[in-house]
Amino acid sequence: MKLNKKQAEEEIKNFFEDIKNKTPAQIRKLKRLAMHHKIRLGEKRKLFCKYCYSPRLKVVRITGKIKTIKCESCDKLMRWKIK
């Protein structure tokens, strides 16, 4: 079934309501859908690991305006600016 851009945006919105119960394969598939339709994920991209797509993230430290996040699956560190 092909989706138009509006339907894809709705599917992405519904997907992120329950992100903690999703598998990395499902997240990878949804990210590909967003890229195909040129939909920006924005702040939603911080809800999963950018390396293994796992939703299991943990805050390690906050230093100044930088938040360091650690993935519990692959042990990679990600650093994000705090607004």
BARO-408918 format. One line per 5 residues: number of its first residue (from 1); for each residue x, y, z of C-alpha. Coordinates in pm, 1 decimal. Each point is the difference from the previous one (the first is absolute). Layout:
BEGIN
NUM = X Y Z ~ ...
end
This chain:
BEGIN
1 = 0.0 0.0 0.0 ~ 142.6 337.7 -100.0 ~ -36.1 294.5 234.4 ~ -14.4 363.8 -90.9 ~ 192.6 256.4 204.9
6 = -294.6 87.7 226.8 ~ -64.9 -367.2 83.4 ~ 371.1 -55.1 66.6 ~ 8.9 296.1 241.6 ~ -299.2 -143.6 186.5
11 = 161.8 -344.4 19.2 ~ 324.3 151.1 134.8 ~ -192.6 198.1 261.9 ~ -184.1 -312.9 118.2 ~ 321.4 -204.6 0.4
16 = 183.7 231.7 239.8 ~ -280.4 -6.6 259.5 ~ 118.8 -346.8 109.9 ~ 369.2 0.5 -98.9 ~ 126.2 -196.5 305.1
21 = -173.6 -319.9 -116.5 ~ 141.6 8.2 -354.7 ~ 284.0 -208.1 -141.6 ~ 301.7 148.6 -180.7 ~ -123.9 -152.6 -326.5
26 = -332.7 184.0 32.0 ~ 179.2 327.8 76.5 ~ 232.9 -45.0 -298.3 ~ -299.6 -63.0 -226.0 ~ -179.2 310.8 125.2
31 = 311.7 216.0 -46.0 ~ 25.0 -119.7 -361.2 ~ -367.6 92.9 -48.9 ~ 70.0 349.9 133.7 ~ 305.2 40.4 -224.0
36 = -194.2 -121.4 -305.3 ~ -270.8 263.8 53.8 ~ 252.4 269.1 113.3 ~ -162.2 29.5 343.2 ~ 222.7 144.0 271.8
41 = -3.6 -188.5 328.9 ~ 138.7 296.6 195.9 ~ 5.0 -66.9 374.7 ~ -141.4 -350.6 -54.3 ~ 338.1 -118.9 -129.0
46 = 133.6 33.7 355.0 ~ -232.8 -277.8 119.1 ~ 211.9 -277.5 -153.5 ~ 368.9 -80.9 -48.6 ~ 143.7 130.3 -326.0
51 = 232.0 -300.8 -30.0 ~ -215.0 -305.6 80.4 ~ -350.7 160.6 1.8 ~ -78.0 -134.4 347.2 ~ -243.1 206.6 211.9
56 = 186.7 -93.2 321.2 ~ 186.6 320.7 87.6 ~ 131.9 125.4 332.5 ~ 126.0 345.9 103.2 ~ 360.5 -28.1 119.9
61 = 83.3 361.1 85.2 ~ -92.6 360.4 -62.1 ~ 297.1 236.7 -22.8 ~ -70.8 364.0 -75.6 ~ -221.9 -1.6 -306.8
66 = 88.8 -353.0 -115.7 ~ -202.2 -309.4 89.0 ~ 179.0 -333.6 -39.2 ~ -219.6 -300.5 -76.2 ~ 108.7 -365.5 3.5
71 = -170.7 -276.4 -194.9 ~ -61.4 -302.3 221.4 ~ 16.3 -236.5 -297.8 ~ 322.1 97.4 -177.3 ~ 166.3 216.8 272.5
76 = 60.8 289.3 -241.8 ~ -5.4 357.1 129.8 ~ -191.2 283.6 -161.8 ~ 32.3 367.5 92.9 ~ -284.8 245.8 -50.5
81 = -24.2 373.2 65.6 ~ -257.1 107.9 255.5 ~ -213.6 293.4 -107.5
end
